[in-house]
Amino acid sequence: MYIKIKKMVVILLSLSPLMAEVNLDRGVYKEADDMVRFDNKLNRLIAEHNNIDLDEENTPINDFEETKKGYRLTETIDNNSSKIDVKLKDRVLTIVITKTEKNLLDIDGEKSYEITKSESSSSLFLPEDADENSMKKEYQDGILTVEFLKK
């Protein structure tokens, strides 16, 4: 009997740090909101460290939209000088956008070109019942569409 009580005390003591971190008066949703704010702040600090502007071009990709027969992902990509690569590996869809800009420079009457390349990528898990072998992708008029059938 003494050994059972000792085991229960050890288990309760090991769980107490976890229980102490959630203030039940505030609610678990408040804790989740705090985690999201922390994540956003960390992303801003990483972007600042890497000299990345967090503007509209760096927003995460949309989620899949369920259709009658499957799922569709639609993304608007404005820049015509973009190369788009869509990869699927281990049920994770990754969209890589490489933008190339060429600017004419005129410095003291000498003309030259400046080429700037930037790359961004976003990844998204496939829905559970999406058939990964049925992927269809199309990029036309600045709109990327990726579709999957349901299993």
N, CA and C of each residue as an Amber inpcrd file, in Angstrom:
protein
   453
   0.8250000  -1.1950000   0.0000000   0.0000000   0.0000000   0.0000000
   0.8690000   1.2590000   0.0000000   1.9260000   1.2500000   0.8180000
   2.8310000   2.3920000   0.9060000   3.4890000   2.6640000  -0.4440000
   3.8340000   1.6260000  -1.1960000   4.4920000   1.7880000  -2.4900000
   3.5240000   2.4140000  -3.4970000   2.2640000   1.9910000  -3.4790000
   1.2650000   2.5640000  -4.3890000   1.0610000   4.0490000  -4.1120000
   0.9850000   4.4300000  -2.8630000   0.8000000   5.8400000  -2.5040000
   2.0300000   6.6410000  -2.9270000   3.2040000   6.0700000  -2.7240000
   4.4360000   6.7520000  -3.1090000   4.4730000   6.9840000  -4.6200000
   4.0500000   5.9780000  -5.4030000   4.0040000   6.1290000  -6.8640000
   3.0210000   7.2210000  -7.2650000   1.8560000   7.2590000  -6.6050000
   0.8550000   8.2720000  -6.9380000   1.3710000   9.6700000  -6.6140000
   2.0800000   9.8200000  -5.5080000   2.6310000  11.1190000  -5.1260000
   3.6820000  11.5580000  -6.1450000   4.5250000  10.6220000  -6.5770000
   5.5500000  10.9370000  -7.5710000   4.8950000  11.3710000  -8.8790000
   3.8420000  10.6710000  -9.2850000   3.1370000  11.0250000 -10.5230000
   2.5060000  12.4080000 -10.3950000   1.8420000  12.6780000  -9.2910000
   1.2050000  13.9840000  -9.0950000   2.2360000  15.1040000  -9.0390000
   3.3570000  14.8560000  -8.3970000   4.3950000  15.8800000  -8.3340000
   5.0090000  16.1360000  -9.7020000   5.1190000  15.0920000 -10.5110000
   5.6860000  15.2870000 -11.8510000   4.7290000  16.0510000 -12.7540000
   3.4310000  15.9590000 -12.4960000   2.4540000  16.6840000 -13.3070000
   2.2190000  18.1080000 -12.8200000   2.5580000  18.4050000 -11.5990000
   2.2490000  19.7210000 -11.0410000   2.8760000  20.8760000 -11.8030000
   4.1170000  20.7870000 -12.3370000   4.6240000  21.9260000 -13.1230000
   3.7900000  22.1850000 -14.3710000   3.2750000  21.1330000 -14.9840000
   2.4470000  21.3120000 -16.1690000   1.1240000  21.9740000 -15.8200000
   0.5520000  21.5560000 -14.7160000  -0.7370000  22.1080000 -14.3170000
  -0.5890000  23.5480000 -13.8530000   0.5420000  23.9010000 -13.2860000
   0.7350000  25.2430000 -12.7650000   0.8590000  26.2760000 -13.8740000
   1.2000000  25.8520000 -15.0700000   1.4150000  26.7980000 -16.1630000
   0.1140000  27.3150000 -16.7700000  -0.9840000  26.6230000 -16.6030000
  -2.2600000  27.0560000 -17.1620000  -3.1000000  27.6450000 -16.0430000
  -3.3610000  28.9140000 -16.1250000  -4.1990000  29.5900000 -15.1490000
  -5.6450000  29.3780000 -15.5820000  -6.3680000  28.5400000 -14.8830000
  -7.7200000  28.1760000 -15.2960000  -8.6890000  29.3510000 -15.2270000
  -8.3850000  30.3590000 -14.4280000  -9.2450000  31.5420000 -14.3870000
  -9.2060000  32.2850000 -15.7200000  -8.0400000  32.2910000 -16.3620000
  -7.8900000  32.9660000 -17.6530000  -8.4500000  32.1140000 -18.7850000
  -8.4600000  30.8040000 -18.6120000  -8.9770000  29.9190000 -19.6550000
  -7.8830000  29.4660000 -20.6050000  -8.0950000  28.3170000 -21.2090000
  -7.0820000  27.7630000 -22.1100000  -7.0000000  28.5560000 -23.4140000
  -8.0610000  29.2270000 -23.8090000  -8.0170000  29.9940000 -25.0550000
  -7.0930000  31.2000000 -24.9280000  -7.0460000  31.7850000 -23.7530000
  -6.1350000  32.8950000 -23.5120000  -4.6970000  32.4150000 -23.6560000
  -4.4040000  31.2330000 -23.1510000  -3.0550000  30.6760000 -23.2770000
  -2.7190000  30.4340000 -24.7470000  -3.6790000  29.9410000 -25.5140000
  -3.4500000  29.7140000 -26.9510000  -3.2120000  31.0460000 -27.6600000
  -3.9620000  32.0780000 -27.2980000  -3.7550000  33.4070000 -27.8880000
  -2.3550000  33.9240000 -27.5710000  -1.9010000  33.6870000 -26.3350000
  -0.5470000  34.0980000 -25.9630000   0.4920000  33.3740000 -26.8160000
   0.2690000  32.1000000 -27.0790000   1.2110000  31.3290000 -27.8990000
   1.2440000  31.8530000 -29.3330000   0.0880000  32.2140000 -29.8870000
   0.0300000  32.7520000 -31.2510000   0.7500000  34.0950000 -31.3130000
   0.5160000  34.9640000 -30.3070000   1.2100000  36.2510000 -30.2820000
   2.7230000  36.0580000 -30.1860000   3.1550000  35.1060000 -29.3550000
   4.5810000  34.8150000 -29.2390000   5.1420000  34.3160000 -30.5680000
   4.4120000  33.4300000 -31.2380000   4.8460000  32.9030000 -32.5360000
   4.9600000  34.0260000 -33.5640000   3.9730000  34.9170000 -33.6080000
   4.0230000  36.0430000 -34.5460000   5.2030000  36.9640000 -34.2510000
   5.4510000  37.2210000 -32.9670000   6.5870000  38.0730000 -32.6060000
   7.9000000  37.4090000 -32.9950000   8.0100000  36.1120000 -32.7720000
   9.2210000  35.3920000 -33.1520000   9.4310000  35.4290000 -34.6640000
   8.3560000  35.2650000 -35.4340000   8.4520000  35.3510000 -36.8970000
   8.9100000  36.7350000 -37.3470000   8.3880000  37.7970000 -36.6870000
   8.8180000  39.1550000 -37.0210000  10.2990000  39.3550000 -36.7220000
  10.7620000  38.8360000 -35.5770000  12.1750000  38.9770000 -35.2130000
  13.0800000  38.2150000 -36.1850000  12.6550000  37.0250000 -36.5880000
  13.4390000  36.2530000 -37.5610000  13.4860000  36.9920000 -38.8930000
  12.3410000  37.5170000 -39.3260000  12.2980000  38.2540000 -40.5900000
  13.1810000  39.5020000 -40.5110000  13.1350000  40.1980000 -39.3810000
  13.9680000  41.3890000 -39.2080000  15.4480000  41.0160000 -39.2450000
  15.8050000  39.9360000 -38.5870000  17.1970000  39.4830000 -38.5810000
  17.6720000  39.1230000 -39.9910000  16.7960000  38.5310000 -40.7870000
  17.1460000  38.1160000 -42.1460000  16.8530000  39.1830000 -43.1930000
  16.5240000  40.3980000 -42.7490000  16.2190000  41.5220000 -43.6420000
  15.1060000  41.1880000 -44.6310000  14.0300000  40.6310000 -44.1250000
  12.8690000  40.2820000 -44.9450000  11.7250000  41.1980000 -44.5510000
  11.0880000  41.8190000 -45.5520000   9.9160000  42.6350000 -45.2790000
   8.7070000  41.7330000 -45.1220000   7.9770000  41.9120000 -44.0420000
   6.7510000  41.1460000 -43.8510000   5.5950000  41.9440000 -44.4590000
   5.4600000  41.8500000 -45.7670000   4.3920000  42.5460000 -46.4530000
   3.4310000  41.5190000 -47.0350000   2.5700000  41.9330000 -47.9260000
   1.5580000  41.0450000 -48.4880000   2.1590000  39.8790000 -49.2570000
   3.3480000  40.0540000 -49.8310000   3.9540000  38.9700000 -50.6000000
   4.4030000  37.8250000 -49.7110000   4.5800000  38.0650000 -48.4260000
   5.0700000  37.0320000 -47.5290000   3.9750000  36.4320000 -46.6600000
   2.7230000  36.6380000 -47.0090000   1.6520000  36.0340000 -46.2410000
   1.5790000  34.5490000 -46.5550000   1.1790000  33.7440000 -45.5880000
   1.1140000  32.3110000 -45.8440000   0.0510000  31.9710000 -46.8860000
   0.2130000  30.8040000 -47.5000000  -0.7450000  30.3920000 -48.5250000
  -2.0870000  30.0660000 -47.8790000  -3.1300000  30.1360000 -48.6920000
  -4.4660000  29.8100000 -48.2210000  -4.5690000  28.3310000 -47.9030000
  -5.6630000  27.9570000 -47.2770000  -5.9270000  26.5520000 -46.9940000
  -6.7210000  25.9550000 -48.1480000  -6.8160000  24.6370000 -48.1720000
  -7.5760000  23.9560000 -49.2090000  -9.0650000  24.2370000 -49.0550000
  -9.7270000  24.3570000 -50.1850000 -11.1770000  24.5210000 -50.2180000
 -11.7580000  23.1710000 -50.6490000 -12.7260000  22.6700000 -49.8940000
 -13.3200000  21.3730000 -50.2300000 -14.3400000  21.5520000 -51.3570000
 -14.2520000  20.6780000 -52.3610000 -15.2050000  20.6660000 -53.4640000
 -15.9890000  19.3610000 -53.3830000 -16.9160000  19.1410000 -54.3240000
 -17.7120000  17.9070000 -54.3070000 -16.8450000  16.6640000 -54.4610000
 -15.8250000  16.7580000 -55.3350000 -15.0140000  15.5810000 -55.6370000
 -13.6270000  15.5990000 -54.9920000 -13.2600000  16.7050000 -54.3640000
 -11.9130000  16.7550000 -53.8150000 -11.6040000  18.0500000 -53.1070000
 -10.3920000  18.5630000 -53.3720000  -9.9110000  19.7720000 -52.7120000
  -9.2100000  20.6640000 -53.7240000  -9.3320000  21.9850000 -53.5230000
  -8.7160000  22.9590000 -54.4290000  -8.0000000  24.0220000 -53.6080000
  -6.8150000  24.3690000 -54.0730000  -6.0500000  25.4590000 -53.4860000
  -5.8480000  26.4920000 -54.5770000  -6.2280000  27.7370000 -54.3120000
  -6.1010000  28.8140000 -55.2940000  -5.2580000  29.9300000 -54.6910000
  -4.2150000  30.3260000 -55.4220000  -3.3260000  31.3990000 -54.9760000
  -3.1600000  32.4260000 -56.0880000  -3.1910000  33.7020000 -55.7470000
  -2.9320000  34.7640000 -56.7030000  -1.4680000  35.1580000 -56.5910000
  -0.7640000  35.0730000 -57.7140000   0.6510000  35.4350000 -57.7630000
   0.7760000  36.4870000 -58.8500000   0.9710000  37.7350000 -58.4410000
   0.8710000  38.8730000 -59.3540000   2.0160000  39.0020000 -60.3420000
   3.2170000  38.7680000 -59.9200000   4.3870000  39.1020000 -60.7190000
   4.5620000  38.1390000 -61.8960000   4.6130000  38.6650000 -63.1240000
   4.7750000  37.8270000 -64.3110000   6.1750000  37.2430000 -64.4340000
   7.1540000  37.8520000 -63.7680000   8.5200000  37.3470000 -63.8560000
   8.7960000  36.3140000 -62.7620000   7.7590000  35.6510000 -62.3010000
   7.9010000  34.6530000 -61.2500000   7.9830000  33.2560000 -61.8320000
   8.8080000  32.4380000 -61.2030000   8.8610000  31.0170000 -61.5140000
   8.1930000  30.3150000 -60.3480000   7.2430000  29.4490000 -60.6510000
   6.5000000  28.7640000 -59.6100000   6.8020000  27.2810000 -59.6770000
   7.1600000  26.7090000 -58.5330000   7.4550000  25.2880000 -58.4480000
   6.5400000  24.6950000 -57.3800000   5.7810000  23.6840000 -57.7410000
   4.8650000  23.0320000 -56.8150000   5.3830000  21.6160000 -56.5830000
   5.6670000  21.2940000 -55.3230000   6.2120000  19.9790000 -54.9760000
   5.2960000  19.2970000 -53.9680000   5.2520000  17.9760000 -54.0420000
   4.4840000  17.1950000 -53.0820000   5.3740000  16.0700000 -52.5700000
   5.5990000  16.0630000 -51.2640000   6.4160000  15.0120000 -50.6670000
   5.8710000  14.7070000 -49.2780000   5.6490000  13.4450000 -48.9990000
   5.1560000  12.9920000 -47.6890000   3.8930000  13.7250000 -47.2660000
   2.9770000  13.9140000 -48.2300000   1.6640000  14.5480000 -48.0100000
   1.7870000  16.0180000 -47.6000000   2.9070000  16.6470000 -47.9430000
   3.0890000  18.0770000 -47.7090000   3.2660000  18.7530000 -49.0600000
   2.3780000  19.6910000 -49.3650000   2.4450000  20.4620000 -50.5980000
   3.2770000  21.7060000 -50.3370000   4.3120000  21.9090000 -51.1580000
   5.1850000  23.0720000 -51.0020000   5.1540000  23.8790000 -52.2870000
   4.9070000  25.1730000 -52.1500000   4.8980000  26.0940000 -53.2900000
   6.0910000  27.0240000 -53.1280000   6.9780000  27.0030000 -54.1350000
   8.1690000  27.8470000 -54.1220000   8.0100000  28.8820000 -55.2340000
   8.1020000  30.1580000 -54.8750000   7.9660000  31.2530000 -55.8390000
   9.3010000  31.9690000 -55.9230000   9.8870000  31.9780000 -57.1130000
  11.1470000  32.6800000 -57.3450000  10.8590000  33.8670000 -58.2470000
  11.1280000  35.0560000 -57.7590000  10.8880000  36.2770000 -58.5250000
  12.2120000  36.8520000 -59.0000000  12.2480000  37.2530000 -60.2670000
  13.4340000  37.8710000 -60.8380000  13.0400000  39.2380000 -61.3850000
  13.7510000  40.2570000 -60.9600000  13.4980000  41.6160000 -61.4500000
  14.7710000  42.1450000 -62.0930000  14.6140000  42.7500000 -63.2600000
  15.7500000  43.3180000 -63.9780000  15.4940000  44.8160000 -64.1270000
  16.4080000  45.6170000 -63.5920000  16.2660000  47.0800000 -63.6340000
  17.4230000  47.6900000 -64.4130000  17.0950000  48.6680000 -65.2270000
  18.1200000  49.4000000 -65.9650000  18.6340000  50.5270000 -65.0860000
  19.9540000  50.5950000 -64.9240000  20.5790000  51.6350000 -64.1260000
  21.3340000  52.5880000 -65.0420000  21.2380000  53.8600000 -64.7500000
  21.9700000  54.8760000 -65.5090000  22.7620000  55.6980000 -64.4970000
  24.0550000  55.3740000 -64.3740000  24.9120000  56.0650000 -63.4180000
  25.9560000  56.8550000 -64.1960000  25.8550000  58.1660000 -64.1240000
  26.7810000  59.0610000 -64.8290000  26.8850000  58.7280000 -66.3110000
  25.7600000  58.4640000 -66.9340000  25.7270000  58.1810000 -68.3650000
  26.0830000  56.7510000 -68.7360000  26.5230000  55.9470000 -67.7790000
  26.8310000  54.5390000 -68.0600000  25.6170000  53.7080000 -67.6960000
  25.1950000  52.8890000 -68.6340000  24.0080000  52.0590000 -68.4190000
  24.4260000  50.6370000 -68.0660000  23.7130000  50.1030000 -67.1110000
  23.9300000  48.7080000 -66.7170000  22.6110000  48.1510000 -66.1890000
  22.6050000  46.8620000 -65.9640000  21.4080000  46.2160000 -65.4520000
  21.6700000  45.6730000 -64.0540000  20.6440000  45.7340000 -63.2550000
  20.6810000  45.1450000 -61.9250000  19.6300000  44.0430000 -61.9040000
  20.0300000  42.8490000 -61.5420000  19.0960000  41.7210000 -61.4770000
  18.9430000  41.3220000 -60.0120000  17.7040000  41.2840000 -59.5640000
  17.3970000  40.9120000 -58.1900000  16.5380000  39.6530000 -58.1980000
  16.9370000  38.6580000 -57.4040000  16.1590000  37.4260000 -57.2700000
  15.7370000  37.2730000 -55.8220000  14.4960000  36.8760000 -55.6410000
  14.0140000  36.5670000 -54.2990000  13.1830000  35.2890000 -54.3730000
  13.2120000  34.5390000 -53.2890000  12.4950000  33.2650000 -53.2780000
  11.7230000  33.1460000 -51.9760000  10.5020000  32.6820000 -52.0880000
   9.6940000  32.4130000 -50.8980000   9.0320000  31.0580000 -51.0790000
   8.7810000  30.3920000 -49.9770000   8.1140000  29.0940000 -50.0600000
   7.1180000  28.9730000 -48.9270000   6.0660000  28.2170000 -49.1880000
   5.0360000  27.9370000 -48.1910000   4.6720000  26.4680000 -48.3050000
   4.3960000  25.8530000 -47.1660000   4.0380000  24.4360000 -47.1530000
   2.7100000  24.2470000 -46.4410000   2.0100000  23.2120000 -46.8670000
   0.6690000  22.9480000 -46.3490000   0.4270000  21.4480000 -46.3720000
  -0.0960000  20.8870000 -45.2730000  -0.4280000  19.4680000 -45.2330000
  -1.6780000  19.2040000 -46.0650000  -1.6880000  18.0670000 -46.7630000
  -2.8840000  17.6650000 -47.5140000  -3.9690000  17.2310000 -46.5440000
  -5.2360000  17.4310000 -46.9030000  -6.3130000  16.8790000 -46.0850000
  -6.1940000  15.3490000 -46.0270000  -6.6710000  14.7590000 -44.9380000
  -6.5330000  13.3170000 -44.7070000  -7.0400000  12.4600000 -45.8660000
  -8.1760000  12.8340000 -46.4470000  -8.7700000  11.9810000 -47.4810000
  -8.4430000  12.4440000 -48.9040000  -7.4230000  13.2670000 -49.0770000
  -7.0050000  13.7020000 -50.4150000  -6.0890000  12.6420000 -51.0230000
  -6.3200000  12.3300000 -52.2970000  -5.4980000  11.3630000 -53.0200000
  -4.2820000  12.0880000 -53.5880000  -3.1150000  11.8470000 -52.9990000
  -1.9170000  12.5810000 -53.4030000  -1.4740000  12.2410000 -54.8260000
  -1.9290000  11.1290000 -55.3700000  -1.5560000  10.7440000 -56.7410000
  -2.4160000  11.4370000 -57.8010000  -3.4050000  12.1950000 -57.3760000
  -4.3220000  12.8320000 -58.3390000  -4.0520000  14.3210000 -58.5160000
  -2.8830000  14.7980000 -58.1150000  -2.5940000  16.2320000 -58.1450000
  -2.6410000  16.7840000 -59.5690000  -3.3840000  17.8820000 -59.7320000
  -3.4110000  18.6500000 -60.9780000  -3.0600000  20.0800000 -60.6110000
  -2.1470000  20.6790000 -61.3670000  -1.7490000  22.0560000 -61.0800000
  -1.7950000  22.8650000 -62.3630000  -2.1750000  24.1380000 -62.2180000
  -2.2660000  25.0370000 -63.3680000  -1.9280000  26.4490000 -62.9060000
  -1.1390000  27.1500000 -63.7160000  -0.8280000  28.5560000 -63.4430000
  -1.1650000  29.3450000 -64.6930000  -2.1600000  30.2220000 -64.5670000
  -2.6010000  30.9940000 -65.7260000  -3.0830000  32.3640000 -65.2590000
  -2.6340000  33.4000000 -65.9570000  -3.0470000  34.7760000 -65.6760000
  -2.8610000  35.1640000 -64.2090000  -1.7390000  34.7320000 -63.6190000
  -1.4360000  35.1100000 -62.2420000  -2.1570000  34.3020000 -61.1850000
  -2.8870000  33.2510000 -61.5830000  -3.6230000  32.4240000 -60.6310000
  -3.0560000  31.0050000 -60.6630000  -2.6120000  30.5200000 -59.5020000
  -2.1570000  29.1350000 -59.3670000  -3.2940000  28.3260000 -58.7590000
  -3.6360000  27.2120000 -59.4030000  -4.6670000  26.3240000 -58.9080000
  -4.0790000  24.9200000 -58.7810000  -4.2260000  24.3320000 -57.5950000
  -3.7770000  22.9630000 -57.3430000  -4.9790000  22.1830000 -56.8400000
  -5.2570000  21.0410000 -57.4800000  -6.4320000  20.2570000 -57.1200000
  -6.0610000  18.8070000 -56.8170000  -6.8230000  18.1990000 -55.9040000
  -6.6820000  16.7950000 -55.5530000  -8.0780000  16.1840000 -55.4790000
  -8.1870000  14.9330000 -55.8950000  -9.4290000  14.1820000 -55.7300000
  -9.4730000  13.5820000 -54.3420000 -10.6770000  13.2710000 -53.8730000
 -10.8150000  12.5450000 -52.6080000 -10.5720000  11.0660000 -52.8600000
 -10.0780000  10.3650000 -51.8470000  -9.8300000   8.9220000 -51.9580000
 -11.1320000   8.1660000 -52.0360000
